[in-house]
Amino acid sequence: IYTAESTDLLGPTLRVPFQGVSAVTHNMIVLRHARTNGRIARVLSVLKMRDSGYEPSLRELLITDQGIRLGDVVTSLE
């Protein structure tokens, strides 16, 4: 497991903080903050999953009293 902090909290571009990670990584999941529907939301996306199919949609990550769950597909980002 690798974790890396992004230099940009919000914005349309996604920059990997270090180069060459894709060649040595089997799965890549990105958690970031995004503006959607006039609020800041945690958005989860799968960038890469070797040897398996995956759903490429962006989904909201919700932290609730009942625990962590995936929300609806995010269709528009500001």
C-alpha positions as CSV (number, residue, x, y, z in Angstrom):
1,I,0.0,0.0,0.0
2,Y,1.3,3.4,-1.0
3,T,-0.2,6.7,0.2
4,A,0.7,10.1,-1.2
5,E,-0.6,13.5,-0.4
6,S,-1.6,15.6,-3.4
7,T,-0.4,19.2,-3.6
8,D,-3.8,20.4,-4.9
9,L,-6.8,20.0,-2.6
10,L,-9.3,20.9,-5.2
11,G,-9.2,21.3,-9.0
12,P,-9.8,19.6,-12.3
13,T,-6.3,18.1,-12.7
14,L,-5.0,15.1,-10.9
15,R,-1.2,14.9,-10.5
16,V,0.5,11.8,-9.2
17,P,3.0,13.0,-6.5
18,F,5.8,10.7,-7.7
19,Q,6.6,9.3,-11.2
20,G,6.7,5.7,-12.3
21,V,4.3,4.3,-9.8
22,S,1.9,2.8,-12.4
23,A,4.5,0.4,-13.7
24,V,5.0,-1.3,-10.3
25,T,1.4,-1.0,-9.0
26,H,-1.4,-3.5,-9.7
27,N,-4.3,-1.4,-8.4
28,M,-4.7,2.3,-8.0
29,I,-7.5,4.0,-6.1
30,V,-7.7,7.8,-5.7
31,L,-9.6,9.6,-2.9
32,R,-9.9,13.3,-3.4
33,H,-12.0,16.3,-2.6
34,A,-14.3,17.8,-5.2
35,R,-16.9,20.5,-5.5
36,T,-20.2,19.0,-6.5
37,N,-23.7,20.4,-6.2
38,G,-22.4,23.4,-4.3
39,R,-20.6,21.5,-1.6
40,I,-17.2,19.7,-1.0
41,A,-17.5,16.0,-1.3
42,R,-15.0,13.1,-0.9
43,V,-14.8,11.4,-4.3
44,L,-13.4,7.9,-4.8
45,S,-12.2,6.5,-8.2
46,V,-10.5,3.4,-9.5
47,L,-7.7,4.4,-11.9
48,K,-6.2,1.0,-12.5
49,M,-7.0,-2.6,-11.7
50,R,-4.9,-5.3,-13.3
51,D,-6.3,-8.6,-14.4
52,S,-9.9,-7.5,-13.6
53,G,-12.6,-5.3,-14.9
54,Y,-13.9,-2.4,-12.8
55,E,-16.5,0.3,-12.8
56,P,-14.8,3.6,-14.0
57,S,-17.4,5.9,-12.4
58,L,-16.6,8.5,-9.8
59,R,-18.5,7.8,-6.5
60,E,-18.9,9.8,-3.4
61,L,-17.3,8.3,-0.3
62,L,-19.5,8.9,2.7
63,I,-18.4,8.6,6.3
64,T,-21.5,8.2,8.5
65,D,-22.5,7.1,12.0
66,Q,-23.0,3.6,10.5
67,G,-19.5,3.5,9.0
68,I,-17.9,4.1,5.5
69,R,-20.0,3.5,2.4
70,L,-20.0,4.4,-1.3
71,G,-22.6,6.9,-2.4
72,D,-24.1,7.6,-5.8
73,V,-22.2,8.2,-9.0
74,V,-20.9,11.7,-9.2
75,T,-22.0,13.1,-12.6
76,S,-20.9,16.7,-12.4
77,L,-18.0,18.4,-10.7
78,E,-17.6,22.1,-10.4
